């Protein structure tokens, strides 16, 4: 089994476009600067979440026309460019190496799909855009990004709800560990669109203003749902020896992952299912729960999902979950769907490199049903070591990933 190095990362968030800026904003307890259009705000009592207003694709993607890429494609292609640069891949090296892409997404280009259908139904087939049709398939963003950056390796799209981003990282790691691949971009992305916003609202999953917080607070006694956001995060994964030979910056290592599914049919993961995913990840990594130095929880403010994950952490750590610090960055990022797990991974990797774990914004009093855990109400100093990331879906999927930092001599020059 080969080792999997993390040699770079690229993010598109409302907090900035670098892992360091993203992590700094989380440690400062900032709330994501999302915006809702007037037409979007009128359809729901929820006013939290929305688009990243600051994203300008022309800043990242130059030299070719952008018309062929819709918003999801542009976000992914921009994150890919940042990750490639961060890991010191340039156009010349890409021409002589087969770099692949594994992208996780829940909906893909949902807005493009909806607009294509809506125009065809209301105005007629002759008014739909053939270019939009090319972006209605789920793997369009991955394909467009590979074309833009000349990524000639495997091109795969993982779609399993909100766990897609973390699942993509696990799948890509296995392609390197057990297969012949040496370099893969992997992560997740999802855009904010009115259709998914309405769907989550009608399902009763979005947060409501209850006088206690202006943004969802995971594990809080007053939580009522999540805020829907958007973003993208891609990590460059490389076979360890190939990365060393290339002289790549060694940011961290993927040690193992695990996943589980709850077939109960009620649309949520039981604590037992989430705990199984965590235990699978620990076993795959060859470590014990006591060796984990920090946890990035999937919790987003959902009433039942937050409780079940807290119970799962307690079970997976044999009742000693109060010994390991737990953060939940969706208290600031919101629910970014397929991007969430990858964003959590980038944030935790930065935390382990800096020794500072962000707190859970706004958390004062956990719910009475939440077991005793070391929930970080404020940023907290941690010992670099092994970190565990959880991703819990609305559809019964659960995934966990274990990462570690590397010795300082392997880290990139400042």
Secondary structure, DSSP 8 states (H G I E B T S, - for coil): ---EEEEEEEEEBTTBSSHHHHHHHHHTT----EE--HHHHTT-S---B-EETT--GGGT--SS--TT--HHHHHHHHHHHHHHHHTT--HHHHHTS--EEEEE-SSSSHHHHHHHHHHHHHT-GGGS-HHHHHTSSTTHHHHHHHHHHT--S-EEEE-SGGGHHHHHHHHHHHHHHHSS--EEEEEEEE---HHHHHHHHHTT-B----SS-SS--TTBTT---B-B--EEEEEEEEEHHHHHHHT----EEEEEEEEEE-TTSSSS--HHHHHHHHHHHHHHHT--GGGEEEEE----S-HHHHHHHHHHHHHHTTT-GGGSEEE-THHHH-B-GGGHHHHHHHHHHHHHHHTEE---TT-SSB-TTS---EE-SS-EE--SSEEEEEEE-SSSEEEEEEEEE--GGGS---
